[in-house]
Amino acid sequence: MKKFICLLGLCAVLCSCAGTTTTEESTTSEKSLKEMYSEAYTELSKKNFDTAAEMFQNIESQYSTSQWAGDSLVMLAYSRYLDEDFGGTILAIDRFMRFHPGDDNVPYMMYLRGMSYYAQVSDVRREPGMSVYALQQFQQLINRFPKTDYAKNAQNKVLILKNYIAGKMMYAARDDMHKQNWTSAISRLQIVVQTMQETVMTPEALYRLTECYDALGVDEQVRGFSEMLKTNFPDNEWTKKLK
């Protein structure tokens, strides 16, 4: 995945760097800026990510009104990401979005921000904060730039994240059921069924709902979710467990 990020990132940045500096800059300043950028890029190619990031940050700080400022922020964020400094990546992206909202690299930066959250998703038993942030970012990217390659790749990540979040919900719901906290379990299970229908957790969620309502003695709901499970997943292992 990181290789894919690298290729997309470099394409985005190299294309944007084809422009010239603003007319206000002197020939000396332009030469100095280009040299600085080239040196920073060399450090990046040597995998000296932290050094490269600091150099790109200096360029953006010293030439914040130049045409190179946006490109430097892109490369700063990219360098931080490769250095696994995801907090630094997100800070650079936020600054880019604030000062360059109409730049051609906006889709890439949205994707990189989503990947920064995605890289921090951990064990399914822990709080799903980063997965929720990543999901929101990828969905925003898909909605705003649906035809880009970044959006297409984000679609795959959305399904993975929904399965992750659904897994977290199921883990908590099972724990609620073990404690006979039926109301809480039902609430979690319904979130899976209503908002994450495409995930692999949906058949089990439907089955667990029949168990919860059976424990509460609500036969109508038991029959309703049983039929839903049979209709939508006739050959699923959880369907076969129905009484």
Disulfide bonds with the S-S distance in Angstrom:
none
